[in-house]
Amino acid sequence: MRIFANNVSAVLVCITLTRLCDAFKLASPAITTAALSSTTSLQATNGKNRRNLLADSFAALATVASCGMTKCVAFAEDSSPEITDKVYIDIKAPTDSQSRRIVIGLYGKEAPKSTKMLKQLVSTGLPSRCKPLENRLLQKEQLEANKVYNSCIDNESKGVTYEYGTVWRIIKDYRIDVGTVSGKFIAREFPNWDDSNSLPHKIGSVSVQKGNESGYGFTIQPSDNKNSPLQSANIVVGEVLDGLDTVAQLNDTPVVTSSKAVNYMALTGSDGMRAAPSRSCAYGSGNLYCNEFKPLKKLSIVATGVL
């Protein structure tokens, strides 16, 4: 029985030492060599000196743990994206007595272009040209298009901001789409989000859709879904540092769900992955998919800035 116990202990120590060496990725070859040497000796020896070797092995284990834990933690921290910039948005519903703030940390090294654009959107404005004048068949619609275009040209020198922006779509536990622009910025060319990284989505992740069809807004993931569908279409550019309670409240906001029985978005060819509503929706289209998952109460962005 004693021999059996010793053998079990030896095996456990061997496995533990080996896994610790792998997990901690120790920078000291001496410690790694010593640990593996003890492991080999334990496997090869007979019962004569097993007790002494076990004591040596546990000592080595303590050494690995004491010097390796710091390295392990440092390694984990080093692998996390660095927060280079911080921005905030204040959101308010008509029934709120005061606004609710979300502070976002941006990954300037992993997503430098996106970080720069988001900082401009919350502060001085992102330079953007007006879209070409659209030709409409109906005179009434053409007059409206002319009005929007002329207003855009008159204000083209001012960069796009989240002034008059909203939280325009909430799909519970999947995505919260923030920052659709309206008013004088409605006819501006969309920016191109072309950063590239493989950062995973987690609860509070802030991402933008790849390409130039996603508008000016961004998406917050409200749940800890490691297999989020956002992973394939979006670029992670930051994370919520403060205000996850607000994110949770937004996630529970009642929304329009007129197409529970019929998927109007699919029937009309709309892309449900868009991070911004289509231009036709912005112009007040009657298509039902324009209002899908739209909050029942208007959630306005009332203030933004760089911290």
PyMOL commands that set and color helices and strands:
alter all, ss='L'
color gray80, all
select helices_A, chain A and resi 2-24+29-44+50-79+112-121+139-154+183-185+230-233+244-251+264-267+279-282+288-291
alter helices_A, ss='H'
color red, helices_A
select strands_A, chain A and resi 85-92+100-106+166-171+175-180+205-209+218-220+234-242+300-306
alter strands_A, ss='S'
color yellow, strands_A
deselect
rebuild
show_as cartoon
